[in-house]
Amino acid sequence: MTDTATISETTAPAAIRPSLLNRLIVRPEIGAGLGALLVFVFFAVITDRFLSPLGVATWLDDASTLGIMAVAVALLMIGGEFDLSAGVMTASTALVTAMLAVHAGWNVWFALAVSLLFALVVGALNGWVVMRTGLPSFIVTLGTFLALQGLNLGVTRLVTGTVQVSGIRSAPGYASAGWVFAATTNLGEARIQASVLWWIAVTAVATVVLLRTRFGNWIYAVGGSLPSARAVGVPAARTKILLFMGTAVAGWIVGSCNLLRFASVQANQGVGLEFQYIIAAVVGGCLLTGGFGSVLGAAIGALIFGMARQGIVFARWDSDWFMLFLGVLLLAAVLVNNAFAKRAERLRR
């Protein structure tokens, strides 16, 4: 009798414990992880340069700025919203910094602080308008995108006579700011850019926030069902406004990295990249309907972009094939994510 009871107590938890496969399926980033492994193996086999120190540094560099933005966009998408102004924000913040540092003679750090404040204000305005009016974020941020693009071109041409600002290397404070945003770390033959370290740091912080904090629970709640979230006391407006501010800050980081690395900024920089940020987030496991996704998956999605884009170059293929890859990748990601989300929902019941 005792032996039977002991056996039952021992085996009962095992009987109800989810299998390893089921535990993996409920993770939104599992599809992106498998895709990244497939892309990595494929290009590692067909080209020798892909796994060389220089090759690895190249595709990590390619993925880094996309990854920073994709992580912030993923948080926003999990919260049920989109930001089409994310790409142009990288140029807007860089232009504010460059204008103040080069043409007004400000210290670069002061210029960076003002451009950060500018990003926070625009992000907060996006979120406030969405929550105040109930308009789709797609429409609100499309308007912001057009306004910022026109402002970038008009002001830059008015001040400089061109659509480019350069010469920031001669501004005071450039050396220390450049070390933070544009330094390189030598690892053997590889030169790792500061943007890669920013990418890792942003991904780590966002992962902790999403999975280990109350704010992370609020993000899932407002993305899954806004009325239900409000009914249980979630500060929905504050949560979504902070998420829009997060994408703006990510744009500031990317804009600062690019400006201080290349010492110039084009007024049309970043235009069109907002769709790549969304695609990377979707590849990483985010649903277009909100309430489901992973920032780690979005970072992996950006890594897939970097590996594929540079792998195509290393293989000496026509770069036009990358657009075909993007289209197939997006369609496959949507189908896989929907299937995984449905399976995960069944397992949670």
N, C-alpha and C positions, 0 to 999 in steps of 0.2 A: 504493500500500500504506500509506504513511504517512498520506495523507489519510483513507483508510478507517478506520485505527486511531484517528486523531484524532477523527473523527466519532463512532465508537463510544464512545470514552471520554467524549465530551461529552454524548451523548444517553442513555447508559445510566443515569446517576443520575436524569435527568429521568423515565425510564421507570418507575423504581421509587418515585419520590417521590410521596407521597399527594397527591391533588387537594385543592384548597382546600375543596371541599364535605366531603370525608372528614375533613379536619383540624378542620373546624367541628363535625361530628357527634360526634366523640369528646369535645368539651367539654360537661360536664354542664349548664352554664348557658345553652346556646344556645336551648333552648326558652323559658326564662324571659325571655331578652332579646327574642325575637320577640314573646312575649306582652306584655311591657312596652311595646314599640313600638306594638303594636296598640291597647292601652288608652290610651296617651298620645295617639295620633292621633285616636282616636274621641272622647274627651272634649274635646280641643282644638278639634275641628270643631263639636261640638254646643253648647258653652257658651263664652262669651267670658271668663268669670271664671277658667277653669282655667289659662290661661297668664299671667294678671296676676301682678305681683310678690307680692301678698298671697295669691293662689291657689296659686302654687308653694310659698311658705313654709308654707301650710296643709297641703298633702298631703305635703310633706317632714317636717313636724312629726308628722303622723299616722303616717307610716311609720317614724320613727326609733326609738322605743322597741321597737316590734315587730321592727325590723331587728336591733337589738342582741341580742335574745333569739334570733331566728331563726338568726343566725350561730353562736351557741354551741350551739344545738340541732342545727344542721346538722353541726357537728363530731362531736357525740355520735352522731348517726344514721349518719354515715359509719363511725364506730367500732362500729356494730351495736347501739346501745342507744337507749332512750327515757327521757325524764324528765318525768313527769306532774306533778311538784311545781314545775316551773319558774315557772308563773304565780303560785302562792301565795307563792313565795319573794320575789317583788317586794314583797309586802305585809309578810311576816315581817321582812325586813331593815329596811324603812322603819319598822316599828313598834318594833323594837329601838332604832334611832337616835332616834326621837321620844320614846320612854319615857325614855331616859337623858338626853336633852338638855332635855326639857320638865319631866319630873316628878322627875328626880334632880339637875337643875341642872348636868349635865356640859357641857363644851365640845363643840360639834357635831363637831369633828374626832375627839375621843376616842370619841364615840358612834359615829361612822362606822367607826372602826377596830374597835370591838367587834362591830358588826353585820357587818363583813366577815369577821371571825374566825368568827362564828356561821354565816355562809354557807359558808365553807370546811369547817367541821366537818360540817355537814349534807350537803354534797356528797360529802365523803370517806366519810361513813357510808353514803350511798346506794351508792357504788361498791364499798365494802368488802363490804357485805351481798350485792350482786349477784354479785361474784366469789367470795365465800366459800361461799355457799349454792348457787349455780347457778340461783337463781330468776330468772324473767324480770324484766327491769328495769321492765316495764309494771306488774307486781304490786308490786314493792318501792317504786317511786316513787308508786304510787297510795296505798299505806299512808302514806308520808311526806306526801303531799298532804293526806290526811284528818287526820293528826296535827297538821300545821302549821295547818290551817284551824281546828281546834278550839282549839289553843293561842292563835292570834291572837284569836279571839272571846272565849275565856274570860279571858285575862289582861287584854285591853283593857277589857272590861266590869268586871273586878275592880278595876282601878286607876282608871279614869276614870268608871265608871258608865254609859258609852256604848260604842259600837263605833267611836269615832273619836278620834284624838289630833291636836290642833292647838296652835298657839301657838309653833312652833319659831322664828319670826322674832325672838323676844325672847331666844333662847338665845345665850350667848357663842360666837363663832366662826361665826355664821350668815353674816355678810357675805362672808367669804372662801370658805366652803364653797359658798355660793349662787353665787358667781362661777364656780366650777369646774363645778358640776353644773346650774345653772339660769340662767346669764347668756344674754342675747340679743345678737346681732350685727346691726346695721342695715345692710342693703345696699339703698340707695334706699328704696323703700316697703316692702320685705320685711324681716321680723324673723326671723332664723334662730335657733332655739333651740339651747342647748348640747347637747341630746340628739342633734341632727343631727350635730354634730362628733364626739360620742362614737361614734355609729353608723359614721361614716366611719373613725375610728381603729380601732375594734374589727374592722371588716371588713378593713382593711389588715393589721393584725397577724395576724389569723387566716389570711388568705390566704398571707402569708409563711410562717407556721408550717406550714400544710398542704402547701404546694408546694415549700418550700425548705429544710426541716429534716428530720432523721432522725425526729423525733417525728411529723411529718406522714406519713412512710412507715409508721410503726408504726400510726397511726390507720387507714390504708387496709388494712393487713395484718390487724389484729384484727377489722375489720369484714367483710373478705372471707372469711376462714377462721381462726377462733380456734385450732384444733389446728395448722394449718400455720404460723401465726405463732409459736406457742410452739415448734414444732419447729425453727425457724430462729433461735431466741434472742431473739425480741421479748418485752420485759417486759409481758406482756398485762395483768396485774392493775394495775400502776402506770399504764399508759396509760389504761385505762378509768376508774380512780379519778380521775385528773387531768381527764379529760373531764367527769365528773360535777361536779367542783369548778369547772370552767369555766362550766357552765350556772348554778351557784350564784352565781359572781362576776358573771355577766351580770345575774342577777336583782338583785343588790346595786346594780349601776350604775343599772339602770332604777328600782329603788325609791328610790334617792338622788335621781335626777333629778326624779322625780315629787314626792317629799316636799319638797325644797327649792324647787321651782317653785311648788307649790300651797300649801305651808306646812301641810298636813294629810294624814292618811292614814286610810283606812277599813280596818277589820279584814278585810273580804271583798274587798279590792282585788286584781285580777289573777286571781281565780277564773274559770275557763272559758277564759282566754286561751292556756293551754298547747296547745290544739288548733290555735289560729291559728298558733302558732310552728311546729308540726309541718307544717301545711299550707303555710306560707311556705317551709319547707325543702324539702318535696316539690315544690312549684312550681319551686323553684330547681334541681332536678335530683337531689335525694337519693332513693335507693331505700329503701323500707321494710325491705329485707333487709340493708342495710348494704354497705360496701365501695365505694360509688360516690356521688359528689356533689360539690358546690362551695359554699363559703361565699359567694363572690361571687354565685352563683345565688340563695342564700337571701336575701341583701341585696336582690337584684332582685325576688325574690318578695315581700318586705315592701313594696318600692316599688309593686308592682302593687296590693297591698292599699290603700296610702295613696291612690294615684291613683283607684282605683275607688270607695273609700268617700267621698272628698271630691268626686269627679266626679259621683256620684249626688246629693249635696247641691247642688252647683252647678247641676245640671240640673233641680233641684226635683222629683225623683222620690221615691216612697215609699222610705224607708230599708230596708224589708223586702226589697227587691229585692237588697240586698247579700248576704243569705244564699243566695239562688238563685245569685248569681254565685260565691260560695264553693264551693257544691256542684259546679257545672259545672266550675269551675277545678280543683278537686281531682281529679275524675275524668279530665279531659283531661290533667292533669299526669302522673298515674300511667301512663296509656296511652302518652303521648309519651316519658316517661322510660324505660319498659321497652323501647320500640322503639329509642331512642337507645343504651341500655346494651347491647342485643344487637348492634346494628350496630358499636358501639365494640369489643366483644369480638371480633367477626369480623375487624375491621381490625387488631387487635393480634396476631392469630395469624400 
